[in-house]
């Protein structure tokens, strides 16, 4: 019988504290990469990926020392499951976009923070290939392996209640984004992806959903940048209300179906 890697609340927090500390070294790392005349187009990707690599190496080394097995299932789900979870994901994105938009973007603190994020994104978009490859590919792979494959999976293997494990790992996921808008999005989207991981036990499914989310977010970002003065009418607000209700119905219906399917598969194995 395999001895699986397990993790508790305290160890999860320490892991994220270590990850955050590694990210602060990015300031020094970026200066070092600039000093050796590395193309600016590569600096964003390298500085983003290295903290994950160091962390994965550390976790892997510790697991090997204790003869623990990290279960990163790469199995694919049936095609109809992808149809369901991607429809649900689209609805979750709509819900997230609306809820995140309620976080103020003006004021002495939040206003300045939001402007800094906008300026950072505008600067990074000048190098589209590394920006898109990092945001749409590297980020989903690295973040899903860490937050769902290691933290959530480790908490589930530690017999922590699925709801608590999903919410706590999503809370940590939101925290690492270091701003209130992505913190909210991290909890909402992270909880949904965590739920899908609980249902399918596939890290591939989580990565695909995360790629879809980030690609949609970038598309929305470009649209907003080009239409910054868009003001919604009362009729449009009413339509948004209907859209949110429909999205919620689809999410609830899909969740019930997936939970019943998981229970059915579990009963067949008994």
Secondary structure by P-SEA (a helix, b strand, c coil): ccbbbbbcaaaaaaaaaaaaaaaaaaaaaaaaaaaacccccaaaaaaacaaaaaaaaaaaaaaaaaccccccccccccaaaaaaaaaaaaaaaaaaaaaaaacccccaaaaaaaaaaaaaaaaaacaaaaaaaaaccaaaaaaaacccccaaaaaaaacccaaaaaaaaaaaaaaaaccaaaaaaaaaaaaaaaaaaaacccaaaaaaaaaaaaaaaaaaaaaaaacccccccaaaaaaaaaaaaaaaaaaaaaaaaaaaaaaaaaaaac
